[in-house]
Amino acid sequence: MEDVAARIDRAYAAAGHRQLARLLRAASDRVTLKLPVRLGRIDPSILAEHIQCKFAATGKDAGPAATLCAGAGAGQPQRTILLGWHLWERTTASTPANADTAHLAIDDALEHWQPELGATWRALPTNERRVAVALAHGLAPLGKDAHRLTGLARSSSAQHALRSLIEHGRAEELPGGHYTFIDPLFTIWLAQRHQRQPDP
């Protein structure tokens, strides 16, 4: 009998999703060995195609909402698939999903994971919260705009807080020296709760 990893490999490779197939196969092997699974980020366009294919298999059309949800998932596979599930729940067989459907799906995901997101926030020390808000708004945590937004008094405090977030697996450095949260839902949740005031 064909094992699960082989079925994943065959199905996704046939659909042209070779990168996703390879990563999922590696994840399957690590789960079997009871090792931590970290797939890393996947090109959101690949995940959007995956959502489209899954919808089509059930007689639904993800429409442009697939790209919007994949973008909100920021290449994080687990969260993107979660957003895809909420999108599927919001989509009828008679009407393709659109931008409004995508926004509703994102709101549903945030509501569903509110306890976890809130717990993550409450567990952060004060300076890490300040750096977290800066990251959620796409600001360089050591920059002047971040200091003005969050009230961090010194760059050394921001640097220490950022290093702690990375060491505890909450944030990561992207190519180009930018930093972001590993969980894109936490980023969206924070940005909504701590809105940035427009510059005077």
N, C-alpha and C positions, 0 to 999 in steps of 0.2 A: 504494500500500500504506500502511496506517495505521502511523505511526511509533510507537516505544516509548512516548514521552511521552504521545501521544494515547491509547494503549491503557491506560496507567496512569490517566490522567484519567478515561476512560470507565468503567473497571472500578470504581474506588474511589468515584467520584461516584454510580454506580448503587447501590452498597452503602451510600450515605449518609456516606462518609468524605471529605467535600469538603475538609476542612482537610488531611488526609494527602495527598490527591490533589494539592492545590496545592503542598505542600511537596516532594513527590516530583518533580513536574514541574519545579520550580525547580532541584532537585538535578540532574535529567537535563540541563537546559540548561547548568549550570555544569560538569558532567563533560565535555560536548561541547567546551566552551571551555577545558578543562584548568584550571579555577579551583578553589580550595579549597571544599569542600562543608561547610556548617554548617547543618543543618536546624533547630537549636534544639530545645527540648523540646515534645513533643506530649502532649496530655491522655492519661494512661494508659488511660482508659476507651475512647478511640478505638483505641488499640493493642490493647487486650484484644479488642475487636470484630473487629479485623483478624485476630488469632490464631484466634479462633473460626471466622471465615469460611474461613481457610486449612485448618483442621482438617476442617471440614465437607466441603470440596471433595475431601478424600482419604478420606472415610469414617470419620474419627475425631472424638471429642468432647473438646474441651479442658476442658470443665466449669469449675469454679471456679478451676482452676489457671491459666487464661488471665488472670484478674484478678490473681492472686498474682504471676505472672511479669511482667505489665505494671507492677505496683506496684514490684517489685524493679528493673525497668528504669528507673523514675523518669522516664518520659517521654523517655528518650534512645532515638531510633528504632533505631540500629544494635544497641545492646546488647539492647534488648527483642526485636528480631527474632531475635537470637542465642539468647536464652533460650527463645523460642518454638520454635526449631529443636531445641534439646535436649529441650524438653518433648515435641515430636512424636516424637522418638526413643524416649522413655520410655513413650509411650502406645500401648496396643494398640487394635485396632479393636473389640474386644469390651467394653472397660471404659473409661468416661470418666475423664479425668485428675482427680485430686483434690489436696488440699494436700500429701500425701506425695509425689506425682508431681512437683509444683512444686518442693519442696525438693530432690529428687533432681536435677532439671534444673538448678537453681541451683548445686548442688555440682558437677555435670558441667561447667558453664560455667567455674566457678572453677578446676577442675582443668585444663581445656583451656587457659585463659589464664594459668595460674600463671607461666610464664616471663616473659610480658610484664608482669604485675602485680609480680612480684618485681624485675624490672629497673627499673620505675618507682620502686619504693620505694628501691632501692639508689642511684638517681641523685639522690635528694633530700638536700640538706644537713641537718644535725642539727636545726636549728630548724624547717625546713619539715616534717621528719618529725613533730615534736612537734605542730605545728599540724594536720598531716594526721590524726593520731590523734584530736585534738579534733573535727575536722570529721566524721570517720567515726562519732563517737558523738553527733553533733547538737549539740555544744556551741559556744557563741560563742567563737571563738578568743582573744578579748581578755578573756574573763570569768575570774572566780576559779576556777570549776570546771575550766576548761581548764588553768589554771596548776597547779592541784592534781594533775590527772591526768597532765599531760605533763612537769612540772618546768620549764616556761619561767619564767625568773626575772623578766623585765620585759615589760610590755605593749608597749614599743617593739620588742622582739625579735619578739614575736608579730605585730605589725603589719607589720614588714618582711618576715617570712616569708610572711604571707598575701598581701601585695602581689606577692611574687615568684611564688607559686603561680598567681595570677590572670594575671600578665603572661606566664607561660609556658604558658597555656592549660590548666592542670590543674584550676583551681577557678573558680567564678563566684559572683556575688552574685545571690540570688533576690529576688523582690518581698518587701518587709517587712524587708529588711536582713539576711537570713540568708545564710550562705555554704555551699556544698557543692562536692563534686568533680563535674566534668563526666562522669567515668566512674563510673556507679553500681556496677559490679562492683568497682572499686578500693575504694569505700566499704565494701561488704560484706566484702571480703577483709581490709581493715584492721581492721574492727570485730571480726572473728573472731579475728584474730591478736593483737590488743591489747585484750583484754576489760577493761571497766571494772569495778573493784571496787565493791561496794555501799557506800553511805555508812554510817559507823558509827552 
